[in-house]
Amino acid sequence: MQKAPPPLARPADGMLGHSPNTAWRASAEEIDMAVPPPHPVLARIACQPQSVLVNLRQTAIIVVDMQNDFCTTNGWVHEIGGDPTPNRAPIAPLQGLLPALRKASVPVIWVNWGNRPDLANMPPNQIHLYKPSGTGTGLGDPLRSNAAPVLQKDSWAAAVVDELKPEPGDIMVDKYRISGFWDTPLDSILRNLGIRTILFAGVNIDQCVLHTLTDANFLGYGCLLVEDCCATTSPGFCAEAAVWNVKKCFGFTTDSTRLLSALETARPA
């Protein structure tokens, strides 16, 4: 087993920026914009359609919508007659993968649906998506089970499931559309971190995960879909089509076992 790479240090005194990948060095006489990034740590990941070599110093994982409303009994999916059980499948593999990624200093970014209470930035077409007849339980409406407002920021409904509590060093991003990049700071955060490669996990693989991944691809990021860390309550063919399209058009697919193996053998360049 390879020795684990040292953690990615935060900028020291005199350094300006959230990440040493992109920081400047400041003094009274000079601003140094040419600070070299940390030494690369390489991991070779078994993927389809090709294996991928990544720099862990420039890699992050985005976990999409692993929230009570989508994944928990008495959440919104359950209330409107769906079965949230399939969306719980990523919990176990993520419990094994996320600690290993944190140990390797790979940022964990939670992209969760978390609306404003007044829905002021939600146009009618988005509200219609979840309340098509104008009645029933839609965005911001209280759940019958516990009165939590559906997918509202800071509510039980929008919280990450208990089994996957975010750690203090993780990054939280609220989203308001199927894609995590629309009307959010996600792209700015990734660029400030110096990220070039993104691992994708969460629910639903054919909706919010896929469209966040495709937008990342269009923005120039390398995209790896972690299949066993994704799920959907849609019919099975929807997940199959999403995986096929990622491999065909938008990036690469792998799983948590292959990722853990790659982390075990990661090495400085």
N, C-alpha and C positions, 0 to 999 in steps of 0.2 A: 504494500500500500504506500502511495506517495504521501509525503508529509504535506499537511494542509497548508495552503498559502497563507501568509500573514494577512491580517485584516487590512482593509483599505482605510488608511488614516484620514481623519477629518482635517481640513486646512488648519495650520498652526497660526499663531499670532503673526500679523503682517500679511496673511493670506486672505484674499477676498473671493468669496464664492462658497457655494454649498458643497461642492465636490472637488477633490484634488484633480479630477480629470479635466476640469475647465477653469481652475482658479487662476487669479492673478496674484502677484506678490507686490506689496506696497511698502514704500518707505517715504520719508519726507522729501527725498530727492528724485525718486523714480517710481514709475509703475511698470512692472515687468509683465507683459502679456505673453511671454514666450516660455512660461514655466512648463517643463516637460511633464507629461502625464506619468502616473505610476507605471512601473514595469509590468508588461502584460503577463497574465496568467492564462495559459491556453488549456482548453478542454475540447477533446474530440468527441462529438456526440453522434451516436448511431441514429440516423434519421432516414426517412424516405422523402424524395426519391434518391437522395445522396447523403452521405455523411457530411457533417458540418463541423468545422473548426472555429471555435469562438474564443474571444478574449473575455474572461469572466469579469475583468475590470470594466468592461463596456457592455455588460449584459444585465438585464433586469427581468423579473417575472411580473406580469400583470394578472391578477386574479379578479375575475369579473363576476359580480352579482351573487356571491355566495352568501345570500341574505335570508333572513327568516321568512320574508314574504314569498320567496321562491323555493325554499328548501326545508321548511319546518311545518309540522302539523299546526293548524290554527293560523298559519300565514295566509297570504292573499290567494295564492294558487289553490290551496286547500279550500278556502272559503267559497271560491267561485266554481267549485266542483272538480278541480283537477287533483291529481295525485302527486305530491311533491317528492315521493320516495325516490324516483330516478335521479333527481337533482342532488341527492345526498351521496351518490356514488363517488364524487371526487373527494369527499372529506377524508377518508382513510389514506389515499395516496398523498394528498397534500399534507397530512399530518407527518408523513415521513419525509417529504421533499422540502418543505419550507424551512425546517431547522437546518438542513444541510446547505441550502442556498444562503441562508443568513450567515452561517459559519464561514462560507466562502466569500462573504461580503457582497453578495448579489442583492441589490435592493428588491424588497417585496412591496409592490404597489397594489393596493386594493382599489379597484374602480367599481364603486357601488352606486346604484340608483338612489339618489337622495335629494328629493325635490324641495324647493322653497315651500313654506306653508301656504303662501298666497298663489303659487303656481304662475307667478307673473312672467316667467320666461318660457312657459309651456303653451305653444299655439294650439288651437282647437283640434288640428289633425292628430296631435299626439295624445290629447285627452280622449278623443274618439277611439283611438287604438285600444284603449283599455276600458272604455265605457261606450260601446258602439251604439246602444239603443238610447243612451242618455239617462239610463236608470241603472240601479245596482251599485256595486262597490267598485269604484274606480280610484284614480290617483287622488290621494289626500283624504279619501273617505275613511271613517273609522271602521276597523274590523269588528265584526259582531263578537268575536271571542274575547278580545281584551281592549277594544276601543283604540288601539294603536292606528294612527293614520297611515294609509297605504303608501309605501315607498317615500315617506317624508323624512328628510334629514333629521337625525338624532332620535328617531322613534324606534321602538322595538322592531317594527315591521321592516325597517331599512337596515337594521344592524346585522353585522356578520354573525353567522351561526356560532353558538357557544363553543363548539368543538374546534373552531379555527380562529380563536381570538387574536387580533393583530397584536404585534409586539410594539413597544415604544418606539423603536427605530424604523418601523414601517411607515410608508407614505399612503395617506388616504386621499382619494380624489372622488368627488361627487360628480355623477353624470346625470343627464336629463334627456337622453335620446338612446336609441339602440346602440349607436356607436359611442365609445367613451371619449372620442376626440372632439365632438361637436359641443361648442359653448363651454369648454372646460380648459384648465391649464395643463392637461396631460402632456401635450407635445412640448410645451415650455419646460416642464419638469424633466422630461427625458433628455432634452437637449442640454439643460444645465447640469445634468448628471453625466453627460458625455456618453450616453447609451447609443449603441449601434445595433444590438441584437436583443429581441424581446421574446421571452417565453410566455405562452398564453394558456390560461386555465380558467375554469369557472363554468357558468351557465348563462343562457342556454347556448350550446355549441353552434347551433344553426342560426342564432339571432344575435344577441349582444356580443358573444365571443367572436363569432365570425366577422361581424361588421366592424368591430374594433380592430381586429387583425387586418382586415382588408384596408382600412384607412391607414394603419401603420405601414402597410406595404406601399401604399400610394405615396406616403411621406418619405419613403426611402429606407425604412428600418428592415433588418433581416428578421423574419418571423418564423417561430417554431411553435407549432401547436402540440401541447402535451395531452395526448388523447385520453389517457386514463384519469386525468385530472379535469376532464370536461364531461358534461352530460347535458341532457335535454329531456323535457317532458313532451316534446313533439314525437310524431311517429318515427320509427327507426330509420326510414329512408332519408329523413331530413339530416340526421347526423352523418349518414353515409355520404350524402351529397356534399356536406360541408367539408368532410375530410378529403374527399376526392378533389374538390375545388382548391383546397389549400395546397395539396401536392401538385396539382396541375398548374395553378396560376399565381398563388399568393405566398408560397413559402415551403415549409417542410413540416413533417410530422414525426413525433417521437413519443416516448412515454416516461413515466417517473423512474422506472427501473433502469432504463438506459441513461437517463440524466444522472442518477445517483452513481452509476458506474463511471460516467465521465468525470464527475466531481472527485471520485476516489483517485483517479489517475491524472488529475489536472497538474500542470507543472509550469513553473516560470519559463518564459520564452528564452 
